[in-house]
Amino acid sequence: MAYLFGAIAFVVALLVSVVLHEAGHFVTAKRAGMKATHFFVGFGPTLWSRRRGETEYGIKAIPLGGFVKIVGYTPLEEIDPRDEERAFYRRPARQRAVVIAAGVMVNFVLAFVLLMVLAMGVGVRTSGTATTTVGAVSPCVPPSLQSGCRPGAPASPAARAGLRPGDKVIALGGRRVTTWSDLREAIRAQPAGTPVPIEIERDGRTLRLRVEPARVGGGPYLGITARVVGGGYDRQGPAGAVAFAAGGIGRILQGIGSAVADLPAAMPRLFSPERGNSPGGQVGSVVGATQVSGQIFSSGDSWRDRIALFLSLVISVNVFLGAINVLPVLPLDGGHLAVLCYERIRAKIARIRGLPDPGTVDLTKLLPVTYVAVVLLIGLGVLLVLADVFNPLTLPQ
């Protein structure tokens, strides 16, 4: 039930984000005197609709987006002569730019507000200090460091050696360790597949065991996590929350950039156990994000941890929606904005040269590029959906 609740919560949050994105276009278009005839959530067959005034509002069967139909959004469509003066392309360039950019801005503003809510309501996570005391022992050797246990997976080296939560590691492979950093370095120095001595303190007694590191993600793996002391949440005031939100959006954008840049190299691993070992492999679809949300709510973490992770997921999705729509490729918002900027630059050059305004761009010349972009976006989306269905990402254990 917790998993189902998490999945439903994410779908609702996604739909709210989409509605607000489209509302940004809709409200600014109406305020500019443009005519908007449709405001729908989803695609495909219509499940429900109602007309109020000149606009039909409704819900469609496939909840993977939404749209607002503004009369004359491109010069290619036929327009009723009575609506000619209210057509999008007939409005001043500044008004058109505001309408195009409004959806993206709503996503970024929503992400900023949610980051402030996270900082002021839940608190900013403080990592605390990792110790050499074992916090948890993984029951298995996972396919990757970001994966969970799968049926038939072998027991982890720590589990086979008899390590337990609460054991304090004193030495590994003959190397004394006093900090978690020391222990991580000692683990990296061990040869995978070769038994090595490990010295621990348990209930006031010193025990000497042997552990045989496995190889996961290209390095030795024991299957233990550190016990963290001094960690928690620090609630911020308004000024601190603003700084946290601004920095948070910057960090998310940087992470998105790294993941997108690595995605081509990670594609061959999307259906392999090593999928989660690189930033590109961690890119997922709406299906994957829904699965992760379900895992968040069904985990054994505290409710504070779960709310923080869920809000972080919704924030990341909104920043991604804003960032992807900025790309200067039709049919994305950034593509329409790029066309508008090109028109204004061309008009200014013509005015300087004493020539008439050349008017709107002939979009039929851009259709081949648009079709390629649509096919690539749809193809990537289908590929990621299949990867999430057959090789789903899981929260780190």
ZAFIZA-17619 format. One record per residue (C-alpha): residue in three letters; x, y, z. Coordinates in Angstrom, 2 decimals. Example, Ala and Ser with C-alpha at 12.3 -4.5 7.8 and 13.67 -1.06 7.14 Angstrom:
BEGIN
ala, 12.30, -4.50, 7.80
ser, 13.67, -1.06, 7.14
% end
This chain:
BEGIN
met, 0.00, 0.00, 0.00
ala, 2.87, 2.39, 0.78
tyr, 4.40, 1.72, -2.65
leu, 1.04, 2.35, -4.37
phe, 0.55, 5.54, -2.36
gly, 3.99, 6.79, -3.43
ala, 3.33, 5.98, -7.08
ile, -0.05, 7.77, -7.03
ala, 1.45, 10.74, -5.17
phe, 4.05, 11.20, -7.90
val, 1.50, 10.94, -10.72
val, -0.63, 13.58, -9.00
ala, 2.41, 15.82, -8.46
leu, 3.40, 15.41, -12.12
leu, -0.09, 16.29, -13.34
val, -0.14, 19.36, -11.09
ser, 3.23, 20.41, -12.51
val, 1.93, 19.97, -16.08
val, -1.28, 21.88, -15.32
leu, 0.70, 24.77, -13.83
his, 3.08, 24.79, -16.82
glu, 0.18, 25.03, -19.24
ala, -1.57, 27.55, -16.99
gly, 1.47, 29.78, -17.40
his, 0.90, 29.82, -21.18
phe, -2.88, 30.12, -20.78
val, -3.02, 32.98, -18.27
thr, -0.43, 35.12, -20.03
ala, -2.12, 34.53, -23.41
lys, -5.52, 35.58, -22.04
arg, -4.03, 38.67, -20.40
ala, -2.47, 39.61, -23.73
gly, -5.87, 39.39, -25.44
met, -5.17, 36.18, -27.32
lys, -7.82, 33.52, -27.83
ala, -7.25, 30.12, -26.19
thr, -9.76, 27.50, -27.28
his, -8.50, 24.41, -25.42
phe, -6.87, 23.63, -22.06
phe, -6.33, 19.89, -21.66
val, -4.35, 17.63, -19.35
gly, -3.06, 14.48, -21.06
phe, -3.23, 13.22, -24.62
gly, -5.33, 10.77, -26.58
pro, -9.08, 10.16, -26.19
thr, -11.00, 12.71, -24.13
leu, -12.30, 11.38, -20.80
trp, -14.03, 14.55, -19.65
ser, -14.41, 18.11, -20.89
arg, -16.46, 21.19, -20.21
arg, -16.68, 24.47, -22.11
arg, -16.60, 27.73, -20.22
gly, -16.76, 30.82, -22.34
glu, -14.55, 30.40, -25.39
thr, -12.32, 27.70, -23.84
glu, -12.89, 23.96, -23.53
tyr, -11.26, 22.43, -20.44
gly, -10.73, 18.68, -20.16
ile, -8.80, 15.54, -19.26
lys, -7.51, 13.01, -21.76
ala, -6.69, 9.34, -21.28
ile, -2.87, 9.39, -21.37
pro, -1.52, 11.48, -18.45
leu, 1.87, 12.23, -20.02
gly, 1.58, 15.96, -20.53
gly, -0.94, 18.56, -21.54
phe, -1.56, 21.39, -23.95
val, -3.14, 24.80, -24.43
lys, -4.37, 25.64, -27.94
ile, -3.88, 29.32, -28.68
val, -5.38, 30.54, -31.93
gly, -2.67, 31.38, -34.47
tyr, 0.22, 29.96, -32.42
thr, 1.83, 29.37, -35.83
pro, 0.97, 31.08, -39.13
leu, 0.38, 27.64, -40.67
glu, -3.04, 27.06, -39.15
glu, -6.29, 28.30, -40.62
ile, -7.97, 31.00, -38.57
asp, -11.53, 32.21, -38.51
pro, -11.47, 35.78, -39.84
arg, -13.31, 36.88, -36.71
asp, -10.32, 35.71, -34.59
glu, -7.63, 37.22, -36.82
glu, -6.91, 40.18, -34.54
arg, -6.58, 37.89, -31.49
ala, -4.21, 35.43, -33.17
phe, -0.94, 34.73, -31.39
tyr, 1.29, 35.66, -34.31
arg, -0.47, 39.04, -34.66
arg, 0.47, 40.17, -31.14
pro, 3.62, 42.20, -30.35
ala, 6.84, 40.21, -30.04
arg, 7.24, 41.01, -26.34
gln, 3.81, 39.58, -25.53
arg, 4.51, 36.45, -27.58
ala, 7.85, 35.95, -25.81
val, 6.15, 36.20, -22.41
val, 3.52, 33.62, -23.38
ile, 6.14, 31.20, -24.74
ala, 8.44, 31.51, -21.72
ala, 5.68, 31.50, -19.09
gly, 5.39, 27.70, -18.87
val, 9.12, 27.24, -18.31
met, 9.19, 30.01, -15.72
val, 6.32, 28.39, -13.82
asn, 8.28, 25.12, -13.56
phe, 11.36, 26.92, -12.24
val, 9.31, 29.04, -9.82
leu, 7.51, 25.93, -8.56
ala, 10.85, 24.16, -8.04
phe, 12.19, 27.23, -6.20
val, 9.14, 27.41, -3.92
leu, 9.28, 23.67, -3.16
leu, 12.99, 23.99, -2.32
met, 12.12, 26.76, 0.13
val, 9.36, 24.59, 1.63
leu, 11.87, 21.76, 1.96
ala, 14.42, 24.01, 3.67
met, 11.98, 25.74, 6.03
gly, 9.50, 22.92, 6.69
val, 11.46, 19.66, 6.55
gly, 14.97, 21.07, 6.92
val, 18.26, 20.80, 5.10
arg, 19.85, 17.41, 5.55
thr, 23.13, 17.48, 7.48
ser, 25.22, 14.43, 6.73
gly, 26.84, 13.97, 10.13
thr, 30.00, 11.91, 10.57
ala, 30.41, 8.41, 9.17
thr, 32.17, 6.07, 11.61
thr, 33.85, 2.69, 11.26
thr, 30.89, 1.13, 13.08
val, 28.71, -0.94, 10.75
gly, 25.30, 0.63, 10.25
ala, 23.86, -2.05, 7.97
val, 24.97, -5.21, 6.20
ser, 23.77, -5.83, 2.65
pro, 22.30, -9.34, 2.30
cys, 23.60, -9.76, -1.26
val, 26.04, -8.71, -3.96
pro, 24.00, -6.31, -6.13
pro, 24.55, -5.91, -9.89
ser, 25.64, -2.30, -9.32
leu, 26.17, 0.07, -6.40
gln, 22.82, 1.76, -7.18
ser, 20.88, -1.52, -7.43
gly, 19.07, -3.55, -4.84
cys, 19.18, -7.29, -4.26
arg, 17.77, -9.51, -6.98
pro, 16.51, -13.10, -6.73
gly, 19.39, -15.57, -6.76
ala, 22.06, -12.97, -6.01
pro, 24.95, -14.33, -3.90
ala, 25.33, -13.29, -0.28
ser, 27.50, -10.26, 0.31
pro, 31.07, -10.74, 1.59
ala, 30.15, -9.03, 4.88
ala, 27.12, -11.30, 5.37
arg, 29.18, -14.43, 4.61
ala, 31.89, -13.30, 7.05
gly, 29.32, -12.87, 9.83
leu, 29.51, -9.10, 10.22
arg, 26.58, -7.48, 12.04
pro, 25.25, -3.95, 12.50
gly, 27.01, -2.43, 15.49
asp, 30.36, -4.11, 14.82
lys, 33.24, -1.61, 14.91
val, 35.89, -2.29, 12.29
ile, 39.39, -1.89, 13.72
ala, 41.51, -3.19, 10.85
leu, 41.13, -4.63, 7.36
gly, 43.81, -6.50, 5.48
gly, 46.33, -5.61, 8.18
arg, 45.61, -1.86, 7.91
arg, 44.41, -0.08, 11.06
val, 41.37, 2.17, 10.49
thr, 40.01, 4.91, 12.73
thr, 37.70, 6.77, 10.33
trp, 35.28, 5.81, 7.58
ser, 37.64, 7.35, 5.04
asp, 40.40, 5.06, 6.32
leu, 38.08, 2.07, 5.96
arg, 37.03, 3.02, 2.41
glu, 40.67, 3.32, 1.38
ala, 41.42, -0.04, 2.99
ile, 38.51, -1.65, 1.09
arg, 39.73, -0.18, -2.22
ala, 43.20, -1.62, -1.58
gln, 41.94, -5.20, -1.22
pro, 41.99, -7.65, -4.15
ala, 38.52, -8.85, -5.11
gly, 38.12, -12.60, -4.77
thr, 40.93, -13.02, -2.21
pro, 40.11, -13.62, 1.49
val, 41.60, -10.97, 3.79
pro, 41.56, -10.62, 7.58
ile, 39.17, -8.15, 9.19
glu, 39.37, -7.21, 12.88
ile, 36.25, -5.97, 14.63
glu, 35.07, -5.02, 18.09
arg, 31.75, -6.56, 19.19
asp, 30.20, -6.24, 22.64
gly, 33.56, -5.26, 24.12
arg, 35.39, -8.21, 22.57
thr, 37.86, -8.19, 19.68
leu, 37.11, -10.71, 16.94
arg, 39.24, -11.65, 13.94
leu, 37.28, -12.81, 10.88
arg, 38.05, -13.30, 7.20
val, 36.17, -11.60, 4.39
glu, 36.43, -12.14, 0.64
pro, 35.65, -8.90, -1.24
ala, 33.46, -9.17, -4.34
arg, 33.73, -6.90, -7.38
val, 30.91, -4.44, -8.00
gly, 31.10, -1.36, -10.19
gly, 34.73, -2.00, -11.04
gly, 35.99, -2.10, -7.44
pro, 36.07, -4.28, -4.29
tyr, 32.79, -4.58, -2.42
leu, 32.11, -5.76, 1.15
gly, 28.44, -4.87, 1.58
ile, 28.54, -2.63, 4.65
thr, 27.39, 0.92, 5.28
ala, 28.67, 3.21, 8.00
arg, 26.78, 4.21, 11.11
val, 26.40, 7.99, 10.93
val, 26.43, 10.11, 14.09
gly, 25.41, 13.74, 14.41
gly, 23.26, 13.78, 11.25
gly, 19.79, 15.26, 10.98
tyr, 17.81, 18.16, 9.54
asp, 18.45, 21.85, 10.03
arg, 15.43, 24.09, 9.38
gln, 16.33, 27.31, 7.61
gly, 14.95, 30.81, 7.97
pro, 13.62, 32.71, 4.93
ala, 17.03, 34.10, 3.92
gly, 18.73, 30.72, 4.28
ala, 15.89, 29.04, 2.40
val, 16.27, 31.45, -0.54
ala, 20.01, 30.75, -0.72
phe, 19.39, 27.01, -0.45
ala, 16.75, 27.13, -3.22
ala, 18.97, 29.12, -5.59
gly, 21.91, 26.79, -5.00
gly, 19.67, 23.74, -5.27
ile, 18.39, 24.67, -8.73
gly, 21.97, 25.26, -9.85
arg, 23.05, 21.85, -8.56
ile, 20.11, 20.10, -10.21
leu, 20.83, 21.79, -13.54
gln, 24.46, 20.74, -13.28
gly, 23.39, 17.17, -12.56
ile, 20.97, 17.16, -15.50
gly, 23.73, 18.45, -17.78
ser, 26.12, 15.71, -16.66
ala, 23.48, 13.01, -17.09
val, 22.42, 14.18, -20.56
ala, 26.04, 14.45, -21.70
asp, 26.73, 10.91, -20.48
leu, 23.48, 9.42, -21.85
pro, 24.80, 8.42, -25.32
ala, 27.66, 6.47, -23.75
ala, 25.30, 4.90, -21.19
met, 22.70, 3.68, -23.71
pro, 24.38, 0.29, -24.30
arg, 24.06, -0.37, -20.54
leu, 20.41, 0.63, -20.11
phe, 19.37, -3.02, -20.07
ser, 22.39, -4.36, -18.16
pro, 23.08, -4.67, -14.41
glu, 25.60, -1.82, -14.76
arg, 22.91, 0.68, -15.79
gly, 23.11, 2.74, -12.59
asn, 26.90, 3.01, -12.53
ser, 26.99, 6.26, -14.53
pro, 24.94, 9.51, -14.54
gly, 23.50, 8.77, -17.99
gly, 22.31, 5.34, -16.92
gln, 20.34, 6.90, -14.08
val, 18.18, 8.89, -16.50
gly, 14.68, 7.47, -16.47
ser, 11.19, 8.01, -17.80
val, 7.95, 8.92, -16.07
val, 7.57, 5.19, -15.39
gly, 10.94, 5.08, -13.64
ala, 10.22, 8.19, -11.57
thr, 6.89, 6.67, -10.51
gln, 8.70, 3.49, -9.45
val, 11.26, 5.47, -7.45
ser, 8.46, 7.40, -5.71
gly, 6.86, 4.10, -4.73
gln, 10.20, 2.87, -3.37
ile, 10.62, 6.06, -1.34
phe, 7.30, 5.63, 0.45
ser, 7.72, 1.88, 0.98
ser, 11.26, 2.20, 2.37
gly, 12.07, 1.81, 6.05
asp, 13.22, 5.43, 6.36
ser, 11.54, 7.91, 8.67
trp, 8.60, 9.93, 7.37
arg, 10.83, 13.01, 7.40
asp, 13.34, 11.25, 5.15
arg, 10.59, 10.05, 2.83
ile, 9.00, 13.48, 2.50
ala, 12.40, 15.05, 1.82
leu, 13.21, 12.49, -0.89
phe, 9.76, 12.81, -2.48
leu, 9.95, 16.61, -2.58
ser, 13.45, 16.35, -4.05
leu, 12.11, 14.05, -6.78
val, 9.25, 16.43, -7.67
ile, 11.63, 19.40, -7.64
ser, 14.07, 17.62, -9.96
val, 11.26, 16.75, -12.38
asn, 10.13, 20.38, -12.53
val, 13.66, 21.64, -13.15
phe, 14.03, 19.00, -15.87
leu, 10.72, 20.03, -17.49
gly, 11.87, 23.64, -17.47
ala, 15.34, 22.81, -18.80
ile, 14.17, 20.49, -21.59
asn, 11.63, 23.04, -22.80
val, 14.33, 25.71, -23.09
leu, 16.10, 23.75, -25.83
pro, 15.90, 25.76, -29.09
val, 14.22, 22.95, -31.01
leu, 10.66, 22.89, -32.33
pro, 8.11, 21.89, -31.08
leu, 9.54, 22.76, -27.63
asp, 8.97, 26.21, -26.11
gly, 12.62, 27.05, -26.68
gly, 12.19, 26.35, -30.39
his, 9.29, 28.80, -30.67
leu, 11.26, 31.38, -28.70
ala, 14.28, 30.90, -30.99
val, 12.07, 31.45, -34.07
leu, 10.66, 34.61, -32.50
cys, 14.15, 35.93, -31.69
tyr, 15.26, 35.20, -35.26
glu, 12.25, 37.10, -36.63
arg, 13.02, 40.14, -34.48
ile, 16.71, 40.14, -35.39
arg, 15.83, 39.81, -39.09
ala, 13.31, 42.64, -38.80
lys, 15.84, 44.91, -37.10
ile, 18.44, 44.26, -39.81
ala, 15.82, 44.98, -42.48
arg, 14.87, 48.24, -40.74
ile, 18.51, 49.35, -40.59
arg, 18.83, 48.65, -44.30
gly, 15.65, 50.59, -45.03
leu, 13.71, 47.48, -46.07
pro, 10.21, 46.41, -44.99
asp, 9.74, 43.91, -42.15
pro, 10.04, 40.43, -43.72
gly, 7.35, 39.16, -41.33
thr, 7.05, 35.72, -39.81
val, 9.34, 32.80, -40.58
asp, 8.13, 30.22, -43.10
leu, 7.77, 27.31, -40.68
thr, 7.29, 24.82, -43.50
lys, 11.04, 25.06, -44.10
leu, 11.64, 23.96, -40.48
leu, 9.24, 21.02, -40.61
pro, 11.91, 18.42, -41.56
val, 14.05, 19.41, -38.59
thr, 10.97, 19.41, -36.37
tyr, 10.00, 15.91, -37.48
val, 13.51, 14.64, -36.75
ala, 13.43, 16.22, -33.28
val, 10.00, 14.71, -32.53
val, 11.10, 11.25, -33.67
leu, 14.27, 11.44, -31.57
leu, 12.40, 12.62, -28.47
ile, 9.71, 9.97, -28.83
gly, 12.29, 7.28, -29.56
leu, 14.35, 8.22, -26.50
gly, 11.22, 8.29, -24.36
val, 10.14, 4.81, -25.51
leu, 13.65, 3.46, -24.93
leu, 13.75, 4.81, -21.37
val, 10.26, 3.45, -20.64
leu, 11.34, -0.02, -21.79
ala, 14.52, 0.22, -19.70
asp, 12.48, 1.21, -16.64
val, 10.08, -1.69, -17.18
phe, 12.64, -4.42, -17.83
asn, 15.65, -3.07, -15.88
pro, 14.25, -0.64, -13.30
leu, 16.40, 1.66, -11.23
thr, 16.24, 1.25, -7.47
leu, 17.10, 3.48, -4.54
pro, 20.64, 2.90, -3.19
gln, 20.60, 0.43, -0.34
% end
